[in-house]
Amino acid sequence: MKISDRINKMPISSIMELYPIADKRKSEGITVHHLNIGDPDIKTPREFFDAIKNYDVETIGYAPARGISELLDSQRKYYEKFGIIIENEDLLITNGGSEALIYALLTVADFGDNILTTEPYYANYTPMFVQTGVEVKTFPTRVEDGFHLPDKKTITDAIDEKTKAILISNPSNPTGVVLTKEELFLLTEIALEHNLFIISDEVYREFIYSDEEYFGFGNIKELEQNLIIVDSISKRFSACGVRIGSLMSKNKSVIDGVMSLANARLCVPTIEMIGAAALYNMDLNILKSINEEYRNRRDYIISRLKNIPGVTVYEPEGAFYVMPELPVDDADKFCKWMLKEYSLDDETLMLATGASFYQNEEKGKSQVRIAYIKGIEVLDKSMSILENALQEYNSL
């Protein structure tokens, strides 16, 4: 029996390819430090667990396809804190941010249409493009510029008659770049001139390390009808396994279209939505201390990377990733070697290879993405492993 061409085109995750190697090393008594994936070690707030524990009903039936009112209300009020004023009808709860993004792509683009995004971009966008039959076009950003946007012409040169939207992760996974106001208005200008949607992936909204007040696409009034915001509780509340996301748009046609998709999958799990509502309703000042913790980790890891010979690095302004260039010809080979053959005091390190975040994998061949989602003690050991591994690898 032949399976579909769509499935045959699905890429194999380079990150997941490394897990069997990591499991083997662990079975041999080697400690593997996982800085390869954005799965934070910050504790999930107790409010989530308490809300579920106190949820007492006789039957758990289907929830509304849009989401339960308690969660819609709490998330609407959360957006108000950032100056984003919406109604519950502008919002839809999804099974993680991933479902929200798939729904956005299905709503704005047909088979063969294309979405414009930065290069590098979040590696899991690629299987979503394949699933939805959407092509991807990119414009370049560079490590030397901290992965900030290029000039307007470089961006618009990548637009054609099949381009339907600009997809932006802000703050960015994988680079940690935070777009400036000027960059946000530049993309707004381009979207309005070319009649494009902007799909803004904002799951790292809280993790901005400058002292400037938050400003995003949702604060730009003239963009309202062109904007779709994808969001999730995974990162801000350290609840990656809960799988509660959302899609927000003031464009009624978009929301009506997404609702037709949501109706087909019936609903998001009620129990998780009860817990998520409690997270949004708690004192959100806790997010300031979490932000400070990540800022300290960012500062520490950047200071260490700057002192490793041959490494090119920048200071990411947000999220919890950095994407340095290493003094190796092929970071994929280096990362596999480090994981499979190298250890320092019976410890080794797992990183995400940079090429998997590029449409043209040659461009990111010497880069890695490091997730600083562990405490300073682990980061200290990890940077020592990286520095010594590079020295040994380059002497082979």
C-alpha positions in Angstrom: 0.0 0.0 0.0 1.2 3.5 -0.9 1.1 6.2 1.7 0.5 9.9 0.7 3.1 12.1 -0.9 2.4 14.6 1.9 3.6 12.1 4.5 6.6 11.2 2.5 7.5 14.9 2.3 7.4 15.3 6.1 10.9 16.1 7.3 12.7 14.1 9.9 13.5 16.2 13.0 17.2 16.5 13.4 16.6 17.2 17.1 14.6 13.9 17.6 17.2 12.0 15.7 19.7 12.6 18.5 17.5 11.2 21.3 18.4 7.6 20.8 22.1 8.5 21.0 21.4 10.5 24.2 19.4 7.5 25.7 22.3 5.2 24.9 24.9 7.5 26.6 22.6 7.7 29.7 22.4 3.9 29.8 26.2 4.0 29.9 26.2 6.2 33.0 26.9 9.5 31.2 24.9 12.6 32.3 23.4 14.4 29.2 22.6 18.1 29.6 19.6 18.9 27.4 20.0 22.4 26.0 18.5 21.3 22.7 14.8 22.0 23.4 12.8 24.8 25.0 11.4 22.7 27.9 11.9 24.9 30.9 12.9 23.7 34.4 10.9 26.5 36.1 8.2 25.0 38.3 4.6 25.1 36.9 2.6 27.3 39.3 0.6 25.4 41.9 -2.5 27.3 40.9 -2.8 25.0 37.8 -2.8 21.8 39.9 -5.1 23.2 42.6 -7.7 24.3 40.0 -7.8 20.8 38.6 -7.8 19.2 42.0 -10.8 21.3 43.0 -12.8 20.8 39.8 -15.7 18.7 40.9 -18.3 17.6 38.4 -20.2 14.4 37.8 -19.6 14.3 34.0 -17.0 15.9 31.8 -18.9 16.6 28.5 -17.7 18.4 25.4 -16.6 21.9 26.0 -17.5 24.7 23.6 -15.3 24.5 20.4 -14.2 28.1 21.0 -13.1 27.3 24.6 -14.7 27.7 28.0 -15.8 31.2 29.1 -13.5 31.2 32.2 -10.4 30.8 30.0 -11.6 33.2 27.3 -12.3 35.9 30.0 -9.0 35.4 31.8 -7.0 35.5 28.6 -8.8 38.6 27.3 -8.0 40.4 30.6 -4.4 39.2 30.2 -4.1 40.9 26.8 -5.5 44.1 28.3 -2.4 44.3 30.4 -0.4 44.7 27.2 -2.7 47.3 25.7 -4.4 44.8 23.4 -8.1 45.3 23.7 -10.2 42.4 22.3 -13.6 40.7 22.8 -14.0 37.0 23.6 -15.3 36.6 20.1 -11.9 37.5 18.7 -10.3 34.6 20.6 -10.3 30.8 20.1 -8.6 28.3 22.4 -6.6 25.6 20.7 -4.7 22.4 21.4 -1.4 24.2 21.8 0.1 27.0 19.8 0.9 24.4 17.1 -2.8 23.8 16.3 -3.4 27.6 16.3 -0.7 28.0 13.7 -2.0 25.2 11.5 -5.4 26.8 11.7 -4.0 30.1 10.7 -2.2 28.6 7.7 -5.3 26.7 6.6 -7.4 29.9 6.8 -5.2 32.3 4.9 -3.6 30.1 2.2 -4.6 27.5 -0.4 -2.5 24.7 -1.7 0.5 26.1 -3.6 0.3 29.6 -2.0 3.3 30.7 0.1 4.1 32.2 3.4 7.0 34.5 3.9 9.2 34.2 7.0 12.7 34.9 8.2 15.6 32.6 7.8 16.3 31.0 10.2 12.9 30.1 11.4 11.4 27.7 14.0 12.1 24.2 12.7 8.6 22.8 13.5 7.1 25.3 11.0 8.3 23.1 8.2 6.1 20.1 9.0 3.2 22.5 9.4 3.9 23.9 5.9 3.9 20.4 4.5 0.6 19.4 6.4 -1.2 22.5 5.0 0.2 22.4 1.5 1.7 25.8 1.9 5.1 26.7 0.4 7.6 28.8 2.3 9.6 31.7 1.1 12.3 33.4 3.2 14.4 36.5 3.6 17.8 36.3 5.2 18.8 37.5 8.7 22.4 37.2 10.0 24.1 36.3 13.2 26.4 39.4 12.7 23.3 41.6 13.0 21.8 39.7 15.9 19.2 38.3 13.4 17.4 41.6 13.1 15.5 42.3 9.9 17.2 43.3 6.6 16.1 46.4 4.6 12.6 46.7 3.1 13.7 45.8 -0.5 15.3 42.5 0.6 12.0 41.5 2.2 9.7 42.7 -0.6 11.9 41.0 -3.2 10.7 37.7 -1.8 7.0 38.5 -2.2 5.1 37.2 -5.3 1.5 36.9 -6.4 1.2 33.6 -4.3 2.3 35.2 -1.0 -0.5 35.4 1.5 1.1 36.2 4.8 4.2 37.0 6.7 4.9 34.7 9.6 7.0 36.1 12.4 8.1 34.6 15.8 8.5 37.6 18.1 10.4 37.2 20.4 12.1 34.6 18.2 12.5 31.0 18.4 15.3 30.1 17.4 17.3 33.3 17.6 16.0 35.2 20.6 15.7 38.4 18.6 13.0 40.9 19.6 11.8 43.2 16.8 12.1 46.9 17.4 9.2 49.3 16.9 10.7 50.3 13.6 10.9 46.7 12.5 7.3 46.1 13.5 6.1 49.2 11.6 8.2 48.1 8.6 6.5 44.8 8.4 3.1 46.4 9.0 3.8 48.8 6.0 4.8 45.8 3.8 1.7 43.8 4.8 -0.7 46.7 4.1 1.0 47.6 0.8 0.9 44.0 -0.4 -2.5 43.0 1.2 -0.9 40.3 3.4 -1.8 38.9 6.7 0.8 38.9 9.5 0.8 35.8 11.6 2.5 36.7 14.8 3.8 33.8 16.9 4.0 35.4 20.4 4.5 32.5 22.8 7.6 34.2 24.3 5.9 37.6 24.9 7.0 37.8 28.5 10.6 37.0 27.9 12.0 40.4 26.8 15.2 41.5 28.6 15.3 45.2 27.9 13.7 47.8 30.2 11.5 49.0 27.3 7.7 48.7 27.7 6.2 45.8 25.6 5.1 46.8 22.1 3.9 44.2 19.5 1.8 43.9 16.4 -1.4 43.8 18.6 -0.7 47.4 19.6 -0.7 48.7 15.9 -4.3 49.8 15.2 -4.1 50.0 11.5 -3.0 46.3 11.3 -6.1 44.9 13.1 -7.8 43.3 10.1 -4.5 41.8 8.8 -3.3 40.4 12.1 -3.5 36.9 13.5 -1.8 36.3 16.9 -0.8 32.7 17.9 -0.2 32.2 21.6 0.3 29.5 24.2 0.7 29.0 28.0 3.6 26.5 27.4 6.5 28.9 28.0 5.2 31.7 30.2 3.8 29.3 32.7 6.3 26.4 32.2 3.4 24.2 31.2 4.6 22.7 27.9 2.8 19.4 28.4 -0.6 21.0 29.1 -1.0 21.9 25.4 -3.3 25.0 25.7 -2.8 27.6 23.0 -4.9 30.2 21.3 -5.6 32.1 18.1 -6.7 35.8 18.2 -7.8 38.0 15.3 -10.2 40.9 14.9 -10.9 39.9 11.3 -14.3 38.2 11.5 -13.7 36.2 8.3 -10.6 34.7 9.9 -12.3 33.8 13.1 -15.3 32.4 11.4 -13.0 30.3 9.2 -11.0 29.0 12.2 -14.2 28.3 14.1 -15.3 25.9 11.2 -12.0 24.0 11.8 -12.4 24.0 15.5 -16.0 22.6 15.3 -14.6 19.7 13.3 -12.3 18.7 16.2 -15.0 19.4 18.7 -13.1 20.9 21.6 -10.0 21.4 23.7 -9.7 19.2 26.8 -11.8 20.8 29.6 -9.5 19.9 32.5 -6.5 21.6 30.9 -8.6 24.7 30.2 -9.7 24.9 33.8 -6.0 24.8 34.9 -5.0 27.4 32.2 -7.7 29.8 33.4 -6.3 29.6 36.9 -2.8 30.4 35.6 -4.1 33.6 33.8 -6.1 34.6 36.9 -3.2 34.4 39.4 -1.0 37.3 40.3 1.1 37.7 37.2 3.8 39.6 39.0 5.4 36.1 39.3 6.3 36.4 35.6 8.6 39.3 36.4 10.8 37.1 38.7 10.8 34.3 36.0 11.9 36.9 33.5 14.7 38.0 35.7 15.8 34.4 36.1 16.0 33.9 32.4 17.8 37.3 32.0 20.5 36.1 34.4 20.8 32.8 32.5 21.1 34.8 29.2 23.8 37.1 30.6 25.8 34.1 32.0 25.7 32.0 28.9 26.6 34.9 26.6 29.5 35.8 28.8 30.8 32.2 28.6 30.2 31.9 24.8 32.1 35.2 24.2 35.2 33.7 25.9 35.2 30.5 23.8 37.8 30.9 20.9 36.3 31.1 17.5 32.6 31.4 18.6 30.6 34.2 17.0 27.7 35.3 19.3 25.4 38.2 19.8 23.1 39.2 22.8 19.6 37.9 22.3 17.0 40.3 23.5 14.3 37.8 24.3 12.9 34.2 24.5 15.4 31.8 25.9 17.5 30.9 22.9 20.8 31.9 21.3 22.1 30.8 18.0 25.9 31.2 17.9 28.3 30.3 15.1 30.8 27.6 16.1 34.4 27.2 14.8 33.4 23.9 13.0 32.7 23.1 9.4 29.6 21.0 10.2 27.8 21.6 13.5 25.6 18.5 12.9 28.6 16.3 12.8 30.1 18.0 15.8 26.9 17.7 17.9 26.6 14.0 17.1 30.2 13.4 17.9 30.0 15.4 21.2 26.9 13.4 22.2 28.0 10.0 21.0 31.8 10.0 21.8 32.7 12.8 24.0 32.3 13.4 27.8 33.9 15.6 30.4 33.8 14.1 33.9 31.2 11.7 32.6 28.9 14.5 31.4 28.1 15.6 27.9 25.8 18.1 26.1 22.9 17.9 23.6 22.3 20.9 21.4 20.0 21.6 18.4 21.9 21.9 15.1 21.5 25.2 13.3 20.9 23.8 9.8 17.5 22.5 10.8 16.2 26.1 11.2 17.1 27.1 7.6 15.4 26.5 4.4 18.9 26.3 2.9 20.7 24.1 5.4 24.1 25.2 4.1 23.5 28.6 5.6 23.3 27.4 9.2 25.8 24.6 8.9 28.2 26.0 11.6 25.4 27.2 13.9 23.7 25.6 16.9 20.7 26.7 18.9 21.2 26.7 22.6 18.2 26.8 25.0 19.2 28.3 28.3 16.3 26.6 30.1 18.5 25.2 33.0 20.0 26.8 36.0 23.4 28.5 36.2 25.1 25.4 37.6 24.0 23.3 34.6 24.8 26.1 32.2 28.3 26.4 33.8 29.0 22.7 33.3 27.5 22.8 29.8 29.7 25.7 28.6 32.8 23.9 29.9 31.8 20.8 28.0 31.2 22.8 24.9 34.5 24.7 25.1 36.6 21.5 25.8 34.7 19.5 23.2 35.4 22.1 20.5 39.1 22.1 21.4 39.3 18.3 21.2 37.1 18.0 18.0 39.2 20.6 16.1 42.4 18.7 17.1 41.2 15.4 15.6 
